[in-house]
Amino acid sequence: MMNKIESKAESQVITLADVDKEFLAAVRQKTDADFSRCFQCKTCSAGCPFSEIMDPFPNVVMRYVQLGLMKDALKCSTIWICVGCNTCSIQCPQAIDIPGVMDVLRQMALAKKVEIAEPDIVHFHEEVLNSIKKYGRTHKLEIMLKYKVMKRDWFGDLDVGLKMLARRKLDLTPSKIKRKGAVKKLFKKFKLK
C-alpha cells in the first residue's frame, strides 16, 4: 500500500498523515468548485497578471488544496496577492473558479488565525471594507491616505496618486449611495467589521 504522495510542486514527500480531509471537505463545500478536475496544466499561472510576485504559483496552491495540505495552502502569499480578476478561470480548460477557491482560503486563514503571509494586503482590504461600510462604495483617496498613514510610507508612490488625481480617478470628496442602511445591514448580517 502506498502511504506517500510525491508533490511535484516543491518535490517534497507528503505522508497521508499530512492530508487534512476536513479541510478538503470544507473547501469543497464553501467553494462549490470542483478543484479535483485540475490537471496541473499551469494555464492559470501562465495567464495570471500577478504570478511574477506570487509564491507559489496558483496551480501549486490548487495542488495543495487537492492534496489536502491545509497548512501549505493557508500560509502561502498567493492567496493574498490574488485580486480575483478571473483571468485564470477564463483560461482554465476545466472552468474551475480559482479566485473563488483563493477567497475561501483567505477566509479560512483568517478564521484559523494563521500567520498571514501578506499582512499589508489584509490591512488594505480592511480599509476598503471600512470605506464601503461608511459610504456604501469606495472612496479611493481616503483608502489610500489611511493606508499610507498605517504604512508610514508617505511619498512612495506619490507620482501615481497625482496622475490619478489629474485623470479624475480620485475624488476629493466621497460619493455616497442613497441606501447606506442596506449596506450596513449586509455588514451586520455577515458579521463584517
Secondary structure by P-SEA (a helix, b strand, c coil): cccbbbbcccccccccccccaaaaaaaaaacccccccccccccccccccccccccccaaaaaaaaaacaaaaaaacccccccccccccccccccccaaaaaaaaaaaaaaaaccccccaaaaaaaaaaaaaaaaccccaaaaaaaaaaaaaccccccaaaaaaaaaacccccbbbbcccaaaaaaaaaaaccc
